[in-house]
Amino acid sequence: MLRFSLIRCGLAIGLAAAGFTVQAADAKTTQSFTHTITIQDKTAGKQVVRVFADGIIKTEYSYRDNGRGPDLFENIALDAKGQFASFSVTGKSTFGAPVAETFTRKGGRAAWTSNADTGEADRADSALYVPVESSLEAAAISLRALLRAPGNKLGALPSGQLSALRIMDADVTNGKQKKGVILYAVSGLGLEPSYFWMWKGPNPATARLFGIVYPGFSVIEEGWESNAQALLDKQMVADDKTLQKLAREHIKAISGVTVFRNVRWFDSEAATMRGPSDVFVYRGKIASVLPPNNPLRDDATVIDGTGRSLLPGLFDAHGHTSPWDAVLQVAGGVTTLRDMGNVNTALVRLTSKVDAGEAIGPHIVPTGFIEGDSPFSSSYGFKVKDVDEAKRAIDWYAQHGYRQVKLYNSMRPEWIVPVAAYAHAHGVRVSGHIPAFMRAEEAVRAGFDEIQHINQVMLNFLVKPEDDTRTLLRFYLVGDNANQIDLESDKVKDFVQLLVDRNTAVDPTMTAFEAMFLQRQGAANPSYKFVATHVPPTIRRGWLTNSMDVTSKNEEPFRKSYEKLMGLVKKMHVAGVPLLAGTDSIAGFTLHRELELYVAAGISPTEVLKIATWNGAKYAQVLERTGSITVGKDADLVLIDGDPSVRISDIRRISLVMKSGAIHFPADIYTALGVKSFVPAPELKRINLPIEKQ
């Protein structure tokens, strides 16, 4: 799944594209602006904006990647302040759900209807409406309105506040002309700045959009696409400064000894809570685990663990991380992330920044992404045309220290045996989606060491030879039909036993399917219902929509299918199939829900905590340094106000995160991101002892 600042799991959280200045002209004439949507240097779609002299703006926004993408059609009229007088969008979302949203404003009274909600507001003549899902048009319109406003700030509708900040100027060229552009950062749409490049002109408040750029993804005015990388380099330097400031303020390096006093601690290998004990940390390592109230023999930083639980740092075994995702992971107690596919250069850059302490983030364990070349291809990593190209990709990954590769939907079934054998010969594990026109059983026998996503497992019992799971069929086939699978049938038992016999791990990502299969439009997202009141209103509103098309007709079969997926997770665990806690969704918050779902499926909280710690370290192949509270291992630790071995929901009550001995307070990080904290930070008490005579 593509993960950019503007795109989160199919939700365009209040963003849009293409700005322009309306010229006086005949009402029948139009101005047209086209932006090219590029994903990993390949044209994936376009945005076309037509501006009519009477003030009507019409947009078309569409792209395809990984067998999916949105098709949006908008009609917009602006008022004298350059804000929406009316806005409507129709079409379909990334995963196929119909999109229908309208907004009108007249005489200071605003009204709107969307998949998320219906509402009205009085005295709303100075507030910017933020669409739930839109093209890139609305953001440019909103940005220009912000640049007109005092202090470049305006209230948002239905709620919240938006602001804009000018970051830098740059030049662009198309080989014939050289022009200026300006980078702006808009705050209030999400948990991170949203960046927009606008054409430079005498009046910034009337300038049109040049484009947006992120690693592997750009939307740039047609004819100027070659400037994407140069602008991205400048933008990332600017973003680095913000992230570096956050790191300086919220990574607390502790000198000398640190001790967690009188704390319960989780023995992840044995899956049991022990203590209370004193856990000592020195120079980034776990130094000792001793009886409680052990006498101090040196100066120390003391953290009271009474009534609290100390866990090994959590693992998210399935991420596609970005710099701001990395911050959220640490706030959520994730000290190690297994990245399951990314823009390789961007991931290397982020890992270097995190390792150098220039950005907040977990330890990152990269997985090499290999995809077959087809019209349905995903755009991470390497895209290959044959086995030889796949082998060359494995060479590159192995030479760069990758211990695992992820094969994707468009890999051909006949390639898997030679590709897996080549990877194994290089000491590289093989995981992934099940290639189209192949069943999971065949992939396991061909050499898969791990399967990503519970739907890929369930498809083993559903796919027919002609089913093309490179498309959205891989979701709807499961939603429509998994309810009919008998989990006690021989075919299910035999397949689960095959997973056990081959020690094939499964990364279910249950949260990714919870809302997908259970949420009707306008209802609370079940995955985030416990944290919705903690996040900014634009994000909370976005969580009221579902990119999958769940209707009154398929709601019941989808619900029963999800129950079968939950049952399959428990069945695999009971049988001895190694499970890994991955999310493939919003960083930090999602892992907590993933663990709750495993408990809801019937797995004990202590076994679930083992999955999120010991299993994560074992199958990320870093168990030698982390994954348990063991003397000599890295001090990757999470302090929780409560006991998640009894109440798994306590996993959200994280008061302190330690990564290699450095301390992070989630309460402070969340506050900096505009998130309401869950529990306060604990006190760090410095004890200075007199030097004992020898």
PEKABEL-V455208 format. One record per helix or strand of 3 or more residues. SS is the DSSP state (h for helix, s for strand). FROM is the first residue (numbers start at 0). TO is the last residue. Records with the same first field share a line. If there is no record, write none. Layout:
SS->FROM-TO, FROM-TO
//
This chain:
s->29-38, 41-51, 55-62, 70-77, 83-91, 97-105, 108-112, 117-120, 152-156, 160-172, 177-186, 193-198, 208-213, 216-220, 256-266, 271-281, 284-290, 299-303, 308-311, 313-318, 333-338, 362-365, 367-371, 381-383, 403-406, 428-431, 449-451, 504-506, 636-639, 653-658, 661-663, 684-686
h->136-147, 149-151, 203-205, 224-249, 322-330, 343-354, 386-398, 412-424, 439-445, 453-460, 472-483, 489-500, 509-517, 531-533, 536-541, 554-574, 588-599, 604-618, 647-651, 665-672
//
